[in-house]
Amino acid sequence: MSSLFNTPYPPLFLAPMEGVADSRFRKAIAYIGGFDHACTEFLRVPTGGHVVSLAKRYDPNETAPIPQAAQIMGSDPELMGAMCLELAKRGAPRIDLNCGCPSNTVTGRGAGSSLLKDPELLYQVAKSMVDSVDIPVTAKLRSGFLDTSLFKENLMAAQESGIAFLTLHPRTKAEGYGPPANWDLIAEAKNLLKIPVVGNGDILNAKHALNMLNHTKCDGLMIGRGSVINPYIFWEIKACFEGSHYTRNIGDLLTFLTLFKSHFEADMRPKVRVNKLKQLVSFLFKANETLLEMRNNMLADTSSEDEYFCKVIKILKNHY
């Protein structure tokens, strides 16, 4: 995994985003590409979970030829290690520990960002994962639970477990997605740790990406919401690395949307299908002021799936 960072330009990661970057989105955005590594949304490993069955939900080839890691979430060191073993058998190139999900449903069960309340437990979970497989294990952390009082302790616990690199989203669980991400904490993590640090949070365009790199000196960039608003963002960042300009091809965006829709399950209810399209539209229509003005009307639209999809395509052709 160290070779991932031994390149002329920092690697770019597609962030795991529960409920947004599902398999449909990942398969579709892989067509546009530009990122170096993808990651699933978290696979929950509950106490008493049957890891063989849980691991069957993971497909390493969804974003091929771009490698796709599996992210897992839980608080039982033994089960988390066993889950890693099953995922490795299924071809996972990397396994990521979720230490950041802020959902109360998740944290109420001791998982996600709850691990940030107990650096020793974080260490035990991550160490069990590292020891169970030969492939790289990584971790994605927030800066704390209620506050950043255990920030350094959590960073060191993660590093000492033997993980290959760490991704930091510099907001606490309590902050959710509200205030601006505190990039100073990424810079602090970079100064403290010997392993690579990947920065995540508030990268919505190529300029933001370059600003984060300059401000934090981080080793790589992970992008979540910015890639849903602008699926071309990774290519635009790479063009900036090379001192060139990336010209968007609207045909790629339309193919992306068509692929996204084509991955709807046959038994998915019509209302759910439209709602999934609207979820994507809610991000895509933040791309510019013209689309933003149309966003609320499109989210309130009551058309059928095919009619709605045609409207979206027509608007994006004219205004994206």
C-alpha atoms as one frame of an Amber mdcrd trajectory, in Angstrom:
protein
   0.000   0.000   0.000   2.948   2.338   0.492   3.414   2.261  -3.290   0.045
   4.011  -3.572   1.678   7.115  -2.100   4.965   6.725  -3.948   3.637   8.479
  -7.046   4.177  11.902  -8.668   0.784  13.130  -7.424  -1.225  12.420  -4.256
  -3.719   9.556  -4.701  -7.422  10.336  -4.898 -10.005   8.270  -3.022 -13.761
   8.039  -3.519 -15.218   8.282  -0.016 -17.589   5.721   1.451 -20.926   7.499
   1.932 -23.731   5.582   3.576 -27.010   5.984   1.718 -25.469   8.095  -1.054
 -22.490   6.295  -2.591 -24.209   2.923  -2.809 -23.214   0.242  -5.309 -25.295
   1.915  -8.067 -23.459   5.191  -7.638 -20.030   3.564  -7.396 -20.571   1.476
 -10.522 -21.776   4.542 -12.424 -19.073   6.992 -11.337 -16.406   4.383 -12.124
 -17.371   4.943 -15.766 -16.232   8.579 -15.484 -13.331   7.559 -13.234 -10.356
   9.668 -12.268 -10.041   8.320  -8.720  -7.422   5.787  -7.674  -9.320   3.836
  -5.017 -12.979   3.342  -4.131 -14.544   2.044  -0.933 -17.916   0.558  -0.085
 -20.265   2.160   2.383 -19.907   0.402   5.729 -20.779  -3.250   6.223 -22.087
  -3.560   9.772 -20.638  -6.393  11.862 -23.019  -6.685  14.840 -22.417  -8.769
  17.931 -23.392 -12.311  17.038 -23.232 -11.556  13.318 -22.500 -14.371  10.880
 -19.468 -12.986   9.096 -19.554 -15.428   6.167 -23.067 -14.253   5.257 -22.243
 -10.599   5.880 -19.158 -10.733   3.667 -21.192 -12.013   0.720 -22.561  -8.496
   0.305 -19.128  -7.337  -0.830 -18.095  -7.371  -4.502 -14.513  -6.209  -5.125
 -15.171  -5.754  -8.845 -17.935  -3.128  -8.716 -15.606  -0.303  -9.741 -13.143
  -2.352 -11.836 -10.511  -1.611 -12.999 -10.373   0.837 -10.053  -9.697  -1.115
  -6.825 -12.551  -1.122  -4.317 -11.892  -1.541  -0.602 -14.444  -2.856   1.864
 -15.332  -0.717   4.865 -16.581  -2.464   7.991 -18.042  -1.186  11.233 -18.313
  -2.828  14.613 -16.843  -2.967  18.099 -16.106  -6.668  18.707 -12.401  -7.205
  17.973 -12.744 -10.938  17.347 -15.686 -10.573  14.973 -14.061  -7.696  13.128
 -10.942  -9.778  12.602 -13.021 -12.700  11.355 -14.886 -10.392   8.977 -11.584
  -9.173   7.549 -10.547 -12.749   6.853 -13.767 -13.428   4.930 -13.470 -10.203
   2.936  -9.883 -11.000   2.027 -11.057 -14.389   0.745 -13.503 -12.537  -1.495
 -10.702 -10.487  -3.042 -10.701  -7.264  -1.034  -7.550  -5.253  -1.864  -7.930
  -3.246   1.372 -10.226  -3.177   4.411 -11.159   0.072   6.133 -12.348   0.501
   9.718 -15.214   2.957  10.146 -14.501   5.192  13.151 -16.552   8.089  11.894
 -20.217   7.325  11.288 -22.159   9.855  13.401 -25.570   8.140  13.208 -27.160
   7.732  16.643 -28.414   4.304  15.583 -24.817   3.259  14.976 -23.135   4.990
  17.909 -25.789   3.700  20.300 -24.425   0.228  19.599 -20.825   1.190  20.292
 -19.682   1.331  16.666 -18.700   4.050  14.187 -17.564   7.237  15.904 -18.294
   5.682  19.316 -14.876   4.043  19.072 -13.421   7.539  19.451 -14.589   7.567
  23.079 -12.250   4.670  23.892  -8.796   4.709  22.237  -7.947   1.338  23.780
 -10.984  -0.314  22.183 -10.182   1.414  18.883  -6.685  -0.070  19.120  -7.991
  -3.566  19.937 -10.463  -3.567  17.036  -7.938  -2.239  14.517  -5.154  -4.551
  15.793  -7.412  -7.600  15.447  -8.207  -6.573  11.891  -4.542  -5.991  10.990
  -3.447  -9.291  12.511  -6.122 -11.314  10.710  -5.098 -10.579   7.104  -2.099
  -9.941   4.861  -3.804  -7.163   2.896  -3.676  -3.507   4.056  -6.059  -2.407
   6.786  -6.824   1.302   7.086  -9.090   3.474   9.237 -11.295   6.504   8.673
 -11.687   8.693  11.751 -13.497  11.819  12.758 -11.673  14.222  15.057 -13.570
  13.098  18.150 -16.941  12.208  19.615 -18.277  15.171  21.581 -15.002  17.099
  21.351 -11.368  16.664  20.362 -10.038  15.878  23.855  -8.952  12.369  22.776
  -7.797  13.399  19.299  -4.101  12.569  19.749  -4.831   9.391  21.705  -7.108
   8.087  18.947  -4.567   8.885  16.244  -1.797   7.105  18.094  -4.009   4.116
  18.906  -4.843   3.740  15.233  -1.205   4.019  14.170   0.036   1.605  16.823
  -2.464  -1.014  15.656  -0.467  -1.366  12.447  -2.853   0.174   9.936  -1.387
   1.169   6.570  -2.792   4.697   6.505  -5.410   6.857   8.168  -8.102   9.082
   6.695  -9.244  12.019   8.808 -12.549  13.835   8.516 -11.896  16.781  10.852
 -15.315  17.168  12.404 -16.523  15.563  15.635 -19.502  13.241  15.817 -21.406
  15.997  17.619 -20.689  18.454  14.794 -22.130  16.136  12.154 -21.674  17.860
   8.795 -22.478  21.366   9.995 -19.454  23.581  10.641 -16.549  23.858   8.201
 -14.079  20.977   8.388 -11.112  21.986  10.544  -8.193  21.343   8.205  -5.751
  22.397  10.953  -6.450  19.012  12.557  -5.382  17.206   9.378  -2.133  19.174
   9.478  -1.720  18.224  13.140  -2.322  14.557  12.349   0.247  14.742   9.566
   2.814  16.132  12.007   2.058  13.498  14.643   1.899  10.335  12.581   4.484
   8.322  10.703   1.918   6.598   8.479   0.320   8.413   5.513  -2.618  10.705
   6.274  -5.453  11.163   3.788  -7.447  14.381   4.132 -11.237  14.427   3.836
 -13.808  17.176   4.210 -15.116  20.171   2.235 -13.369  19.406  -1.058 -15.949
  20.560  -3.586 -13.671  21.563  -6.461 -10.077  21.394  -7.662  -9.131  24.621
  -5.912 -10.282  23.220  -2.579  -8.191  20.103  -3.215  -5.035  22.106  -3.847
  -5.757  24.310  -0.827  -6.079  21.263   1.439  -2.810  19.805   0.167  -1.010
  23.111   0.677  -2.554  23.741   4.087  -2.164  20.269   5.603   0.652  18.586
   3.619  -1.511  15.445   3.672  -0.519  12.458   1.557  -3.786  11.914  -0.313
  -7.304  13.245  -0.727 -10.647  11.548  -0.119 -13.720  13.138  -1.678 -17.336
  12.388  -0.854 -20.117  14.900  -1.467 -17.964  16.840  -3.926 -17.933  13.833
  -6.252 -21.729  13.553  -6.202 -22.157  17.244  -7.008 -19.445  17.052  -9.670
 -18.593  13.532 -10.898 -15.751  15.041 -12.984 -13.973  16.383  -9.891 -11.200
  13.799  -9.818 -10.157  14.485 -13.414 -10.268  18.227 -12.756  -7.977  17.791
  -9.748  -5.553  15.625 -11.721  -5.471  18.232 -14.464  -4.511  20.838 -11.854
  -1.725  18.563 -10.614  -0.379  18.501 -14.178  -0.863  22.207 -14.769  -3.495
  21.611 -17.440  -7.259  21.974 -17.803  -9.876  19.233 -17.936 -12.738  19.767
 -20.366 -15.961  18.170 -19.237 -17.756  15.863 -21.655 -21.504  16.110 -21.006
 -21.926  12.776 -22.741 -20.003  11.126 -19.905 -22.386  12.634 -17.356 -25.440
  11.399 -19.261 -23.925   7.922 -19.512 -23.209   8.079 -15.780 -26.882   8.832
 -15.097 -28.063   6.109 -17.453 -25.775   3.575 -15.770 -26.979   4.673 -12.338
 -30.583   4.085 -13.350 -29.782   0.777 -15.062 -28.573  -0.697 -11.771 -31.944
  -0.318 -10.059 -33.186  -3.719  -8.978 -36.108  -5.073 -11.017 -38.275  -5.430
  -7.906 -37.600  -1.900  -6.644 -40.881  -0.036  -6.133 -41.508   2.883  -8.560
 -41.603   5.452  -5.767 -38.274   4.236  -4.402 -36.729   4.422  -7.867 -37.815
   8.042  -8.303 -36.606   8.899  -4.815 -33.161   7.477  -5.594 -33.029   9.682
  -8.698 -34.101  12.674  -6.626 -31.385  11.979  -4.094 -28.806  12.168  -6.858
 -30.464  15.270  -8.341 -30.328  16.952  -4.924 -26.532  16.873  -5.252 -26.055
  17.341  -9.012 -28.244  20.436  -9.030 -25.846  22.189  -6.635 -23.284  22.357
  -9.451 -24.117  25.944 -10.464 -26.538  28.767  -9.753 -28.861  27.952 -12.663
 -29.311  24.353 -11.573 -29.650  25.405  -7.955 -32.632  27.581  -8.872 -34.342
  24.537 -10.424 -33.425  22.139  -7.619 -36.451  22.554  -5.353 -38.904  22.197
  -8.227 -37.194  19.020  -9.395 -37.255  17.574  -5.900 -40.984  18.320  -5.639
 -41.763  16.952  -9.124 -44.348  14.138  -9.164 -43.588  12.672 -12.605 -43.144
   8.967 -13.230 -39.629   7.527 -13.248 -39.091   7.715 -17.012 -40.647  11.169
 -17.335 -38.572  12.430 -14.428 -35.381  10.959 -15.842 -36.008  12.624 -19.215
 -36.513  15.985 -17.510 -33.258  15.608 -15.601 -31.332  14.672 -18.735 -32.737
  17.625 -20.696 -31.899  20.117 -17.954 -28.369  18.814 -17.454 -27.711  18.870
 -21.220 -28.583  22.550 -21.259 -27.199  23.797 -17.950 -24.528  21.525 -16.401
